Amino acid sequence: MKSVMRFAVAAALMLASTLAQGQRPLIDGIERPVSKPAVVFLYPEQITIPVGKPAKVTLHFRIAPGLHINSHTPTADELIPTTFTISADSGVELIAAVYPPGAEFTLPLDPTTKLSVYSGEFTLHARLKATPGNHLVEAQLRYQACDNNVCMPPKTIPVAIYVVGE
């Protein structure tokens, strides 16, 4: 029993070490890719806006190479749109989010179906209104990433913005 526990601990440590180094771990003899985020928030990390007055803020995102995400207005009801939200208790109100138009995209397996997607880098414009003071806003971007063969489950990433209301 002790040898089984030692083996399990050693295997767990090897897997953790492999993941920490960013290498592909071997699980059941099969190489598994290390998961990287499909979308990352680039900037701005800090903004100053006038108190009580809506201000336009441009948010920049990057999509991993080889992937695309559905635009805010996908072409079919079953496709999950990209959305940006801010929690109500953050001290900052999201008045509106203006999304870029999606680019037309067709899959190699079905060239008759047109999709509306974002790829590479994209920006969205948020109109924000702040209360006085400093606010660490944990906004969220919800999206569904796909490649040419499969769509992954929808994901929500945090978008941390330090807002100073003056």
DSSP file (Angstrom, degrees, kcal/mol; ACC not computed):
  #  RESIDUE AA STRUCTURE BP1 BP2  ACC     N-H-->O    O-->H-N    N-H-->O    O-->H-N    TCO  KAPPA ALPHA  PHI   PSI    X-CA   Y-CA   Z-CA
    1    1 A M     >        0   0    0      0, 0.0     4,-2.0     0, 0.0     5,-0.1   0.000 360.0 360.0 360.0 -41.2    0.0    0.0    0.0
    2    2 A K  H  >  +     0   0    0      1,-0.2     4,-2.5     2,-0.2     5,-0.2   0.872 360.0  53.7 -64.9 -35.7    2.8    2.4    0.9
    3    3 A S  H  > S+     0   0    0      2,-0.2     4,-2.1     1,-0.2    -1,-0.2   0.858 107.3  51.1 -68.3 -33.3    4.5    1.7   -2.5
    4    4 A V  H  > S+     0   0    0      2,-0.2     4,-2.4     1,-0.2    -1,-0.2   0.913 111.2  48.2 -66.4 -42.7    1.3    2.6   -4.3
    5    5 A M  H  X S+     0   0    0     -4,-2.0     4,-2.6     2,-0.2    -2,-0.2   0.914 111.4  49.8 -63.4 -43.1    1.1    5.9   -2.4
    6    6 A R  H  X S+     0   0    0     -4,-2.5     4,-2.6     1,-0.2    -1,-0.2   0.907 111.2  49.5 -62.6 -41.4    4.7    6.7   -3.1
    7    7 A F  H  X S+     0   0    0     -4,-2.1     4,-2.7     2,-0.2    -2,-0.2   0.922 111.3  49.0 -62.8 -44.3    4.1    6.0   -6.8
    8    8 A A  H  X S+     0   0    0     -4,-2.4     4,-2.2     2,-0.2    -2,-0.2   0.904 112.8  47.3 -63.2 -41.9    1.0    8.2   -6.9
    9    9 A V  H  X S+     0   0    0     -4,-2.6     4,-2.4     2,-0.2    -1,-0.2   0.921 113.1  48.7 -65.8 -43.6    2.9   11.1   -5.1
   10   10 A A  H  X S+     0   0    0     -4,-2.6     4,-2.4     1,-0.2    -2,-0.2   0.907 111.9  49.2 -62.4 -42.2    5.9   10.7   -7.5
   11   11 A A  H  X S+     0   0    0     -4,-2.7     4,-2.4     2,-0.2    -1,-0.2   0.906 111.2  49.6 -64.4 -41.4    3.6   10.7  -10.5
   12   12 A A  H  X S+     0   0    0     -4,-2.2     4,-2.5     1,-0.2    -2,-0.2   0.906 111.4  48.9 -64.5 -41.6    1.8   13.8   -9.3
   13   13 A L  H  X S+     0   0    0     -4,-2.4     4,-2.5     2,-0.2    -2,-0.2   0.902 111.0  50.0 -65.4 -40.8    5.0   15.6   -8.7
   14   14 A M  H  X S+     0   0    0     -4,-2.4     4,-2.4     2,-0.2    -2,-0.2   0.922 112.0  47.9 -62.5 -43.6    6.3   14.7  -12.2
   15   15 A L  H  X S+     0   0    0     -4,-2.4     4,-2.6     2,-0.2    -2,-0.2   0.920 112.5  48.6 -63.2 -44.2    3.1   16.0  -13.8
   16   16 A A  H  X S+     0   0    0     -4,-2.5     4,-2.4     1,-0.2    -2,-0.2   0.904 111.9  49.5 -63.0 -41.3    3.2   19.2  -11.8
   17   17 A S  H  X S+     0   0    0     -4,-2.5     4,-1.5     2,-0.2    -1,-0.2   0.911 111.3  49.0 -63.3 -43.0    6.9   19.7  -12.7
   18   18 A T  H  <>S+     0   0    0     -4,-2.4     5,-2.0     1,-0.2     4,-0.4   0.917 112.6  47.4 -63.4 -44.1    6.1   19.1  -16.4
   19   19 A L  H ><5S+     0   0    0     -4,-2.6     3,-1.3     1,-0.2    -2,-0.2   0.895 108.6  54.9 -65.0 -39.7    3.1   21.5  -16.3
   20   20 A A  H 3<5S+     0   0    0     -4,-2.4    -1,-0.2     1,-0.3    -2,-0.2   0.826 107.4  50.5 -63.4 -30.8    5.2   24.2  -14.5
   21   21 A Q  T 3<5S-     0   0    0     -4,-1.5    -1,-0.3    -5,-0.2    -2,-0.2   0.500 114.2-118.9 -85.5  -3.7    7.8   24.0  -17.3
   22   22 A G  T < 5 +     0   0    0     -3,-1.3    -3,-0.2    -4,-0.4    12,-0.2   0.664  67.6 137.6  77.0  16.3    5.1   24.4  -20.0
   23   23 A Q      < -     0   0    0     -5,-2.0    -1,-0.2    -6,-0.2    -2,-0.1  -0.453  64.4 -95.4 -90.2 167.5    5.9   21.0  -21.6
   24   24 A R        -     0   0    0     -2,-0.1     2,-0.1    -3,-0.1    -1,-0.1  -0.731  42.2-136.9 -84.0 120.1    3.3   18.5  -22.7
   25   25 A P        -     0   0    0      0, 0.0     7,-2.6     0, 0.0     2,-0.6  -0.424   8.8-126.8 -76.5 151.5    2.6   16.0  -20.0
   26   26 A L  E     +A   31   0A   0      5,-0.2     2,-0.5    -2,-0.1     5,-0.2  -0.884  29.8 179.2 -95.9 120.4    2.3   12.3  -20.8
   27   27 A I  E >  S-A   30   0A   0      3,-2.6     3,-2.0    -2,-0.6     0, 0.0  -0.988  74.3 -13.1-124.8 121.8   -0.9   10.9  -19.4
   28   28 A D  T 3  S-     0   0    0     -2,-0.5    -1,-0.1     1,-0.3     3,-0.1   0.828 128.4 -59.0  54.8  33.6   -1.6    7.2  -20.0
   29   29 A G  T 3  S+     0   0    0      1,-0.2     2,-0.4     0, 0.0    -1,-0.3   0.507 115.7 115.3  78.4   3.6    1.3    7.2  -22.5
   30   30 A I  E <   -A   27   0A   0     -3,-2.0    -3,-2.6     2,-0.0     2,-0.4  -0.914  68.5-124.4-111.4 132.2   -0.5    9.9  -24.6
   31   31 A E  E     -A   26   0A   0     -2,-0.4    -5,-0.2    -5,-0.2    -7,-0.0  -0.610  29.0-164.5 -75.2 125.4    1.0   13.4  -25.0
   32   32 A R        -     0   0    0     -7,-2.6     2,-0.1    -2,-0.4     3,-0.0  -0.922  19.0-118.8-113.1 134.9   -1.5   16.0  -23.9
   33   33 A P        -     0   0    0      0, 0.0     2,-0.4     0, 0.0    -9,-0.1  -0.419  27.3-114.5 -70.5 146.4   -1.2   19.7  -24.8
   34   34 A V        -     0   0    0    -12,-0.2     2,-0.3    -2,-0.1   -10,-0.1  -0.689  38.7-113.0 -77.8 130.0   -0.9   22.2  -21.9
   35   35 A S        -     0   0    0     -2,-0.4    -1,-0.1    -3,-0.0    -3,-0.0  -0.478  36.7-175.9 -71.3 127.1   -4.0   24.4  -22.0
   36   36 A K        -     0   0    0     -2,-0.3    28,-0.1     1,-0.0     2,-0.0  -0.909  37.0 -93.2-116.9 150.0   -3.4   28.0  -22.9
   37   37 A P        -     0   0    0      0, 0.0     3,-0.1     0, 0.0    27,-0.1  -0.352  22.9-147.0 -63.9 141.1   -6.1   30.7  -22.9
   38   38 A A  S    S+     0   0    0      1,-0.2    26,-3.1    25,-0.1     2,-0.4   0.812  86.1  30.0 -75.1 -31.1   -7.8   31.2  -26.2
   39   39 A V  E     -B   63   0B   0     24,-0.2     2,-0.4   104,-0.1    24,-0.2  -0.993  68.5-170.4-132.2 136.3   -8.3   34.9  -25.5
   40   40 A V  E     -B   62   0B   0     22,-2.4    22,-2.4    -2,-0.4     2,-0.5  -0.970  24.4-124.7-125.5 145.1   -6.2   37.3  -23.4
   41   41 A F  E     -B   61   0B   0     -2,-0.4    20,-0.2   117,-0.2   119,-0.1  -0.745  26.4-176.7 -84.0 128.1   -6.9   40.9  -22.3
   42   42 A L  E     +     0   0B   0     18,-3.0    -1,-0.2    -2,-0.5    19,-0.2   0.931  40.7  35.7 -93.6 -58.6   -4.1   43.2  -23.4
   43   43 A Y  E    S+B   60   0B   0     17,-0.7    17,-2.5     1,-0.2    -1,-0.3  -0.968  73.9  34.6-170.7 166.9   -4.8   46.7  -22.1
   44   44 A P        +     0   0    0      0, 0.0    -1,-0.2     0, 0.0     3,-0.1   0.482  42.7 174.0 -85.2 151.1   -5.6   49.2  -20.6
   45   45 A E  S    S+     0   0    0      1,-0.3   117,-3.3   116,-0.1     2,-0.4   0.697  71.3  28.8 -93.3 -23.6   -4.9   48.0  -17.0
   46   46 A Q  E     +f  162   0C   0    115,-0.2     2,-0.3     2,-0.0    -1,-0.3  -1.000  65.7 171.4-141.0 137.8   -5.6   51.5  -15.5
   47   47 A I  E     -f  163   0C   0    115,-2.5   117,-2.7    -2,-0.4     2,-0.5  -0.976  21.4-146.2-140.6 154.9   -7.8   54.3  -16.5
   48   48 A T  E     +f  164   0C   0     -2,-0.3   117,-0.2   115,-0.2   115,-0.1  -0.992  24.8 174.1-120.6 128.0   -9.0   57.6  -15.0
   49   49 A I  E     -f  165   0C   0    115,-2.5   117,-2.2    -2,-0.5     2,-0.1  -0.953  37.5 -95.6-132.6 152.9  -12.5   58.8  -15.8
   50   50 A P    >   -     0   0    0      0, 0.0     3,-1.2     0, 0.0    80,-0.6  -0.411  49.5-102.4 -67.2 140.4  -14.6   61.7  -14.6
   51   51 A V  B 3  S+c  130   0B   0      1,-0.2    80,-0.2    78,-0.1    78,-0.0  -0.408  98.3   0.4 -65.1 132.0  -17.0   60.9  -11.8
   52   52 A G  T 3  S+     0   0    0     78,-2.4    -1,-0.2     1,-0.1    79,-0.1   0.427 106.7 104.8  74.3  -0.5  -20.6   60.4  -12.9
   53   53 A K  S <  S-     0   0    0     -3,-1.2    77,-0.3    77,-0.2    -1,-0.1  -0.950  77.0-113.4-115.3 129.8  -20.0   61.1  -16.6
   54   54 A P        -     0   0    0      0, 0.0     2,-0.4     0, 0.0    75,-0.2  -0.363  37.0-169.1 -60.0 134.3  -19.9   58.3  -19.2
   55   55 A A  E     - D   0 128B   0     73,-2.8    73,-2.9    -2,-0.1     2,-0.4  -0.975  20.5-123.3-128.4 141.7  -16.5   57.9  -20.6
   56   56 A K  E     - D   0 127B   0     -2,-0.4     2,-0.4    71,-0.2    71,-0.2  -0.708  28.4-176.0 -86.4 130.1  -15.4   55.8  -23.6
   57   57 A V  E     - D   0 126B   0     69,-2.9    69,-3.1    -2,-0.4     2,-0.6  -0.994  16.8-144.2-127.2 130.3  -12.7   53.2  -22.9
   58   58 A T  E     - D   0 125B   0     -2,-0.4     2,-0.4    67,-0.2    67,-0.2  -0.847  15.0-160.6 -97.7 123.8  -11.2   51.0  -25.6
   59   59 A L  E     - D   0 124B   0     65,-3.0    65,-2.0    -2,-0.6     2,-0.4  -0.883   4.6-151.2-107.8 133.5  -10.4   47.5  -24.5
   60   60 A H  E     +BD  43 123B   0    -17,-2.5   -18,-3.0    -2,-0.4   -17,-0.7  -0.875  15.9 177.2-111.7 134.5   -7.9   45.4  -26.5
   61   61 A F  E     -BD  41 122B   0     61,-2.6    61,-2.0    -2,-0.4     2,-0.4  -0.933  15.6-150.1-132.6 154.4   -7.9   41.5  -26.7
   62   62 A R  E     -BD  40 121B   0    -22,-2.4   -22,-2.4    -2,-0.3     2,-0.4  -0.995   7.9-149.7-129.0 134.3   -5.8   38.9  -28.6
   63   63 A I  E     -B   39   0B   0     57,-3.6   -24,-0.2    -2,-0.4    57,-0.2  -0.836  32.6-103.3-100.7 137.6   -7.1   35.5  -29.8
   64   64 A A    >   -     0   0    0    -26,-3.1     3,-1.8    -2,-0.4    56,-0.3  -0.230  46.7 -91.5 -59.2 144.5   -4.6   32.7  -29.9
   65   65 A P  T 3  S+     0   0    0      0, 0.0    -1,-0.1     0, 0.0     3,-0.1  -0.267 112.5  25.9 -57.0 141.7   -3.3   31.8  -33.4
   66   66 A G  T 3  S+     0   0    0      1,-0.3    82,-0.3    -3,-0.1     2,-0.3   0.375 108.3  92.5  85.8  -4.5   -5.4   29.1  -35.2
   67   67 A L    <   -     0   0    0     -3,-1.8    53,-0.4    80,-0.1     2,-0.3  -0.811  49.1-173.0-118.4 160.3   -8.5   30.0  -33.2
   68   68 A H  E     -I  146   0D   0     78,-2.3    78,-2.8    -2,-0.3     2,-0.3  -0.950  11.9-146.1-140.1 161.0  -11.5   32.3  -33.8
   69   69 A I  E     -IJ 145 118D   0     49,-2.3    49,-2.7    -2,-0.3    76,-0.2  -0.941  31.1 -96.8-126.2 152.3  -14.4   33.3  -31.5
   70   70 A N  E     - J   0 117D   0     74,-1.2    47,-0.3    -2,-0.3    12,-0.2  -0.373  43.5-119.3 -62.6 143.8  -17.9   34.0  -32.4
   71   71 A S        -     0   0    0     45,-2.8    11,-1.1    10,-0.1    -1,-0.1  -0.086  33.8 -93.3 -70.7-178.9  -18.6   37.7  -32.8
   72   72 A H  S    S+     0   0    0     28,-0.4    -1,-0.1     9,-0.3    -2,-0.1   0.738 126.2  42.7 -68.9 -21.8  -21.1   39.5  -30.6
   73   73 A T  S    S-     0   0    0      7,-0.1    -1,-0.3     8,-0.1    -2,-0.1  -0.668  84.3-170.5-124.4  75.5  -23.7   38.9  -33.3
   74   74 A P        -     0   0    0      0, 0.0    43,-0.1     0, 0.0    41,-0.1  -0.179  30.3-118.5 -65.3 163.6  -23.2   35.3  -34.5
   75   75 A T  S    S+     0   0    0     41,-0.1     2,-0.3    39,-0.1    39,-0.1   0.545  92.5  44.4 -83.5  -7.6  -25.0   34.1  -37.6
   76   76 A A  S >  S-     0   0    0      1,-0.1     3,-1.4     3,-0.0    -1,-0.0  -0.988  77.6-125.6-138.7 148.3  -27.0   31.3  -35.9
   77   77 A D  T 3  S+     0   0    0     -2,-0.3    -1,-0.1     1,-0.3    -2,-0.0   0.803 108.4  58.6 -60.5 -31.9  -28.9   31.1  -32.6
   78   78 A E  T 3  S+     0   0    0      2,-0.1     2,-0.3    -3,-0.0    -1,-0.3   0.611  87.1  92.5 -78.1 -10.2  -27.0   28.1  -31.4
   79   79 A L  S <  S-     0   0    0     -3,-1.4    -3,-0.0     1,-0.0     0, 0.0  -0.665  80.7-123.5 -85.5 139.5  -23.7   30.0  -31.6
   80   80 A I        -     0   0    0     -2,-0.3    64,-0.4    -7,-0.1   -10,-0.3  -0.711  24.8-136.3 -89.2 122.1  -22.6   31.7  -28.4
   81   81 A P        -     0   0    0      0, 0.0     2,-0.4     0, 0.0    -9,-0.3  -0.351  19.7-108.7 -74.8 155.6  -21.9   35.4  -28.8
   82   82 A T        -     0   0    0    -11,-1.1     2,-0.3   -12,-0.2    61,-0.2  -0.719  45.6-178.2 -79.4 130.2  -18.9   37.3  -27.3
   83   83 A T  E     -G  142   0C   0     59,-2.2    59,-2.9    -2,-0.4     2,-0.4  -0.972  21.3-152.2-135.6 149.2  -20.1   39.5  -24.4
   84   84 A F  E     +G  141   0C   0     -2,-0.3     2,-0.3    57,-0.2    57,-0.2  -0.977  23.1 171.3-120.1 130.7  -18.5   41.9  -22.0
   85   85 A T  E     -G  140   0C   0     55,-2.4    55,-2.7    -2,-0.4     2,-0.4  -0.942  21.9-154.5-138.1 158.8  -20.0   42.5  -18.5
   86   86 A I        -     0   0    0     -2,-0.3     8,-0.2    53,-0.2    53,-0.2  -0.998  33.0-110.2-130.9 135.5  -19.1   44.3  -15.3
   87   87 A S    >   -     0   0    0     51,-0.5     3,-1.2    -2,-0.4     5,-0.3  -0.352  24.8-124.4 -67.0 146.9  -20.5   43.2  -11.9
   88   88 A A  T 3  S+     0   0    0      1,-0.3     3,-0.5     2,-0.1    -1,-0.1   0.725 104.7  57.3 -66.2 -24.1  -23.0   45.7  -10.4
   89   89 A D  T 3  S+     0   0    0      1,-0.2    -1,-0.3     2,-0.1     4,-0.1   0.111  77.4  96.5 -96.7  22.8  -21.1   46.1   -7.1
   90   90 A S  S <  S-     0   0    0     -3,-1.2    -1,-0.2     2,-0.4    -2,-0.1   0.587  93.6-115.9 -89.5 -10.3  -17.8   47.3   -8.6
   91   91 A G  S    S+     0   0    0     -3,-0.5    40,-2.2     1,-0.2     2,-0.4   0.420  92.7  89.3  85.8  -2.1  -18.3   51.1   -8.3
   92   92 A V  E     -E  130   0B   0     -5,-0.3     2,-0.4    38,-0.2    -2,-0.4  -0.997  65.8-150.2-130.6 132.3  -18.2   51.3  -12.1
   93   93 A E  E     -E  129   0B   0     36,-3.4    36,-2.1    -2,-0.4     2,-0.9  -0.862  11.1-137.9-105.6 134.8  -21.3   51.0  -14.3
   94   94 A L  E     +E  128   0B   0     -2,-0.4    34,-0.2    -8,-0.2     3,-0.1  -0.815  22.7 177.9 -87.6 108.8  -21.2   49.6  -17.8
   95   95 A I  E     -     0   0B   0     32,-3.0     2,-0.3    -2,-0.9    -1,-0.2   0.914  65.7 -21.4 -76.8 -45.3  -23.5   52.0  -19.8
   96   96 A A  E     -E  127   0B   0     31,-1.1    31,-3.1     2,-0.0     2,-0.4  -0.984  50.6-144.4-161.0 154.1  -22.9   50.2  -23.1
   97   97 A A  E     -E  126   0B   0     -2,-0.3     2,-0.6    29,-0.2    29,-0.2  -0.997  13.4-159.3-124.3 126.7  -20.4   48.0  -24.9
   98   98 A V  E     -E  125   0B   0     27,-3.5    27,-2.6    -2,-0.4    -2,-0.0  -0.931  13.1-159.1-109.4 116.4  -19.9   48.5  -28.7
   99   99 A Y        -     0   0    0     -2,-0.6    25,-0.1    25,-0.2     3,-0.1  -0.616  20.1-109.8 -94.9 150.5  -18.4   45.5  -30.3
  100  100 A P        -     0   0    0      0, 0.0   -28,-0.4     0, 0.0     2,-0.1  -0.389  43.1 -94.8 -71.0 157.2  -16.6   45.4  -33.6
  101  101 A P        -     0   0    0      0, 0.0     2,-0.1     0, 0.0    16,-0.0  -0.464  45.8-113.2 -67.3 146.7  -18.3   43.8  -36.6
  102  102 A G        -     0   0    0    -29,-0.1     2,-0.3    -2,-0.1    16,-0.2  -0.450  24.3-116.9 -77.8 154.4  -17.3   40.2  -37.1
  103  103 A A  E     -K  117   0D   0     14,-3.2    14,-2.5    -2,-0.1     2,-0.2  -0.713  33.0-107.4 -88.2 142.8  -15.3   39.1  -40.1
  104  104 A E  E     +K  116   0D   0     -2,-0.3     2,-0.4    12,-0.2    12,-0.2  -0.519  45.9 178.1 -70.9 135.4  -17.0   36.6  -42.5
  105  105 A F  E     -K  115   0D   0     10,-2.1    10,-3.3    -2,-0.2     2,-0.4  -0.999  15.8-165.3-142.5 138.8  -15.5   33.2  -42.1
  106  106 A T  E     -     0   0D   0     -2,-0.4     8,-0.1     8,-0.2     6,-0.0  -0.966  22.2-124.9-124.0 144.9  -16.3   29.8  -43.7
  107  107 A L  E >   -K  110   0D   0      3,-0.7     3,-1.1     6,-0.5     6,-0.2  -0.635  20.2-125.4 -83.8 143.7  -15.1   26.4  -42.5
  108  108 A P  T 3  S+     0   0    0      0, 0.0    -1,-0.1     0, 0.0    41,-0.1   0.837 111.4  52.7 -57.5 -32.3  -13.2   24.3  -45.0
  109  109 A L  T 3  S+     0   0    0     39,-0.3    40,-0.0     1,-0.3    39,-0.0   0.704 122.9  26.4 -77.6 -19.2  -15.7   21.4  -44.5
  110  110 A D  E X   + K   0 107D   0     -3,-1.1     3,-1.4     3,-0.1    -3,-0.7  -0.588  62.5 169.9-143.9  76.9  -18.8   23.6  -45.1
  111  111 A P  E 3  S+     0   0D   0      0, 0.0    -1,-0.1     0, 0.0    -2,-0.1   0.577  75.1  66.6 -68.9  -7.0  -18.0   26.6  -47.4
  112  112 A T  E 3  S+     0   0D   0     -5,-0.1     2,-0.6     2,-0.0    -2,-0.0   0.719  85.1  80.4 -84.7 -20.5  -21.7   27.4  -47.8
  113  113 A T  E <   -     0   0D   0     -3,-1.4    -6,-0.5    -6,-0.2     2,-0.5  -0.771  69.2-154.9 -91.9 123.1  -22.1   28.4  -44.1
  114  114 A K  E     -     0   0D   0     -2,-0.6     2,-0.3    -8,-0.1    -8,-0.2  -0.838  10.2-166.8 -99.2 129.4  -20.9   31.9  -43.3
  115  115 A L  E     - K   0 105D   0    -10,-3.3   -10,-2.1    -2,-0.5     2,-0.6  -0.779  18.5-135.7-110.3 158.0  -19.9   32.7  -39.7
  116  116 A S  E     + K   0 104D   0     -2,-0.3   -45,-2.8   -12,-0.2     2,-0.3  -0.958  44.0 156.4-113.5 112.2  -19.2   36.0  -38.0
  117  117 A V  E     -JK  70 103D   0    -14,-2.5   -14,-3.2    -2,-0.6     2,-0.4  -0.839  40.5-132.2-135.8 165.2  -16.1   35.8  -36.0
  118  118 A Y  E     +J   69   0D   0    -49,-2.7   -49,-2.3    -2,-0.3     2,-0.3  -0.932  30.5 167.4-111.8 144.5  -13.2   37.6  -34.4
  119  119 A S        +     0   0    0     -2,-0.4     2,-0.3     2,-0.2   -51,-0.1  -0.960  51.4   9.7-148.2 164.9   -9.6   36.4  -34.9
  120  120 A G  S    S-     0   0    0    -53,-0.4   -57,-3.6    -2,-0.3     2,-0.4  -0.504 120.5 -13.7  66.9-127.4   -6.2   37.9  -34.2
  121  121 A E  E     +D   62   0B   0     -2,-0.3     2,-0.3   -59,-0.2   -59,-0.2  -0.862  68.4 174.6-108.9 145.5   -6.6   41.1  -32.2
  122  122 A F  E     -D   61   0B   0    -61,-2.0   -61,-2.6    -2,-0.4     2,-0.3  -0.975  15.1-148.4-143.5 159.2   -9.9   42.9  -31.6
  123  123 A T  E     -D   60   0B   0     -2,-0.3     2,-0.4   -63,-0.2   -63,-0.2  -0.936   4.9-164.8-125.4 149.6  -11.1   45.9  -29.6
  124  124 A L  E     -D   59   0B   0    -65,-2.0   -65,-3.0    -2,-0.3     2,-0.6  -0.976  17.9-133.2-129.6 151.5  -14.4   46.8  -28.0
  125  125 A H  E     -DE  58  98B   0    -27,-2.6   -27,-3.5    -2,-0.4     2,-0.4  -0.905  20.7-168.1-108.6 120.4  -15.5   50.2  -26.8
  126  126 A A  E     -DE  57  97B   0    -69,-3.1   -69,-2.9    -2,-0.6     2,-0.7  -0.883  14.4-147.1-107.6 136.8  -17.1   50.3  -23.4
  127  127 A R  E     -DE  56  96B   0    -31,-3.1   -32,-3.0    -2,-0.4   -31,-1.1  -0.922  29.2-175.6-101.1 116.6  -18.9   53.4  -22.0
  128  128 A L  E     -DE  55  94B   0    -73,-2.9   -73,-2.8    -2,-0.7     2,-0.4  -0.826  20.8-162.1-116.5 150.1  -18.3   53.4  -18.3
  129  129 A K  E     - E   0  93B   0    -36,-2.1   -36,-3.4    -2,-0.3     2,-0.3  -0.998  17.8-161.9-130.1 128.6  -19.5   55.6  -15.5
  130  130 A A  E     -cE  51  92B   0    -80,-0.6   -78,-2.4    -2,-0.4   -38,-0.2  -0.788  15.4-135.1-113.9 151.7  -17.6   55.6  -12.2
  131  131 A T        -     0   0    0    -40,-2.2    34,-0.2    -2,-0.3     4,-0.0  -0.547  54.1 -72.9 -87.1 165.6  -18.3   56.7   -8.6
  132  132 A P  S    S+     0   0    0      0, 0.0     2,-0.2     0, 0.0    34,-0.2  -0.282  95.2  31.9 -61.6 145.1  -15.6   58.7   -6.8
  133  133 A G  E    S- H   0 165C   0     32,-2.1    32,-3.4    -3,-0.1     2,-0.4  -0.568  96.3 -41.9 112.5-171.6  -12.5   56.8   -5.7
  134  134 A N  E     - H   0 164C   0     30,-0.2     2,-0.4    -2,-0.2    30,-0.2  -0.836  51.3-174.4-101.9 133.4  -10.3   53.9   -6.8
  135  135 A H  E     - H   0 163C   0     28,-2.9    28,-3.3    -2,-0.4     2,-1.0  -0.987  21.9-152.9-133.8 124.5  -12.0   50.7   -8.1
  136  136 A L  E     - H   0 162C   0     -2,-0.4     2,-0.5    26,-0.2    26,-0.2  -0.852  28.2-159.1 -92.5 104.6  -10.5   47.4   -9.0
  137  137 A V  E     - H   0 161C   0     24,-3.0    24,-2.4    -2,-1.0     2,-0.9  -0.743  15.0-161.4 -93.0 124.8  -13.0   46.2  -11.5
  138  138 A E  E     + H   0 160C   0     -2,-0.5   -51,-0.5    22,-0.2    22,-0.2  -0.762  24.3 174.9-102.0  83.6  -13.2   42.5  -12.3
  139  139 A A  E     - H   0 159C   0     20,-2.3    20,-2.9    -2,-0.9     2,-0.4  -0.295  18.6-135.4 -79.1 173.0  -15.1   42.6  -15.6
  140  140 A Q  E     -GH  85 158C   0    -55,-2.7   -55,-2.4    18,-0.2     2,-0.5  -0.991  12.3-159.1-136.2 142.7  -15.7   39.5  -17.7
  141  141 A L  E     -GH  84 157C   0     16,-2.2    16,-2.5    -2,-0.4     2,-0.5  -0.986  15.1-163.9-117.2 120.9  -15.4   38.5  -21.3
  142  142 A R  E     +GH  83 156C   0    -59,-2.9   -59,-2.2    -2,-0.5     2,-0.3  -0.891  23.6 147.2-106.2 134.0  -17.5   35.5  -22.3
  143  143 A Y  E     - H   0 155C   0     12,-2.5    12,-2.8    -2,-0.5     2,-0.4  -0.946  42.8-128.2-153.5 168.7  -16.7   33.8  -25.6
  144  144 A Q        -     0   0    0    -64,-0.4   -74,-1.2    -2,-0.3     2,-0.3  -0.972  26.2-153.7-127.6 117.5  -16.6   30.5  -27.4
  145  145 A A  E     +I   69   0D   0     -2,-0.4     7,-3.0     8,-0.4     2,-0.3  -0.660  17.3 175.0 -92.1 145.3  -13.4   29.6  -29.1
  146  146 A C  E     -IL  68 151D   0    -78,-2.8   -78,-2.3    -2,-0.3     5,-0.2  -0.960  18.6-157.0-141.2 157.0  -13.2   27.3  -32.1
  147  147 A D        -     0   0    0      3,-2.4   -80,-0.1    -2,-0.3   -81,-0.0  -0.484  54.5 -77.1-114.2-163.2  -10.7   26.0  -34.6
  148  148 A N  S    S+     0   0    0    -82,-0.3   -39,-0.3    -2,-0.2     3,-0.1   0.598 128.3  32.7 -74.2  -8.2  -11.5   24.7  -38.1
  149  149 A N  S    S+     0   0    0      1,-0.3     2,-0.3   -41,-0.1    -1,-0.2   0.709 120.8  13.4-117.2 -30.3  -12.7   21.4  -36.7
  150  150 A V        -     0   0    0      0, 0.0    -3,-2.4     0, 0.0     2,-0.4  -0.992  56.0-131.7-152.5 151.9  -14.2   21.9  -33.3
  151  151 A C  B     -L  146   0D   0     -2,-0.3    -5,-0.3    -5,-0.2   -82,-0.0  -0.887  25.6-138.1-104.6 139.9  -15.6   24.4  -30.8
  152  152 A M        -     0   0    0     -7,-3.0     3,-0.1    -2,-0.4     0, 0.0  -0.458  37.6 -80.5 -86.7 165.1  -14.6   24.4  -27.2
  153  153 A P        -     0   0    0      0, 0.0    -8,-0.4     0, 0.0    -1,-0.2  -0.305  61.6 -87.1 -60.9 152.3  -17.0   24.9  -24.4
  154  154 A P        -     0   0    0      0, 0.0     2,-0.3     0, 0.0   -10,-0.2  -0.241  50.4-163.2 -58.3 150.8  -17.8   28.6  -23.7
  155  155 A K  E     - H   0 143C   0    -12,-2.8   -12,-2.5    -3,-0.1     2,-0.5  -0.979  15.4-150.6-138.8 149.3  -15.4   30.3  -21.3
  156  156 A T  E     - H   0 142C   0     -2,-0.3   -14,-0.2   -14,-0.2   -16,-0.0  -0.989  16.0-167.5-120.9 125.4  -15.4   33.5  -19.2
  157  157 A I  E     - H   0 141C   0    -16,-2.5   -16,-2.2    -2,-0.5     2,-0.2  -0.847  24.7-111.5-110.4 149.1  -12.1   35.3  -18.6
  158  158 A P  E     - H   0 140C   0      0, 0.0     2,-0.5     0, 0.0   -18,-0.2  -0.535  20.1-160.4 -76.1 144.9  -11.5   38.0  -16.0
  159  159 A V  E     - H   0 139C   0    -20,-2.9   -20,-2.3    -2,-0.2     2,-0.5  -0.885  12.9-161.0-124.0  95.5  -10.8   41.5  -17.4
  160  160 A A  E     + H   0 138C   0     -2,-0.5     2,-0.4   -22,-0.2   -22,-0.2  -0.680  15.4 171.8 -85.8 123.0   -9.1   43.4  -14.5
  161  161 A I  E     - H   0 137C   0    -24,-2.4   -24,-3.0    -2,-0.5     2,-0.8  -0.996  27.2-143.6-132.7 127.4   -9.2   47.2  -14.9
  162  162 A Y  E     -fH  46 136C   0   -117,-3.3  -115,-2.5    -2,-0.4     2,-0.5  -0.824  25.5-166.8 -90.2 112.2   -8.1   49.6  -12.2
  163  163 A V  E     -fH  47 135C   0    -28,-3.3   -28,-2.9    -2,-0.8     2,-0.6  -0.882  11.6-162.1-108.2 127.4  -10.5   52.6  -12.5
  164  164 A V  E     -fH  48 134C   0   -117,-2.7  -115,-2.5    -2,-0.5     2,-0.7  -0.939   8.1-156.1-106.9 118.0   -9.9   55.9  -10.8
  165  165 A G  E      fH  49 133C   0    -32,-3.4   -32,-2.1    -2,-0.6  -117,-0.1  -0.847 360.0 360.0 -95.1 112.1  -13.0   58.0  -10.6
  166  166 A E              0   0    0   -117,-2.2    -1,-0.1    -2,-0.7   -32,-0.0   0.382 360.0 360.0-113.8 360.0  -12.1   61.7  -10.3
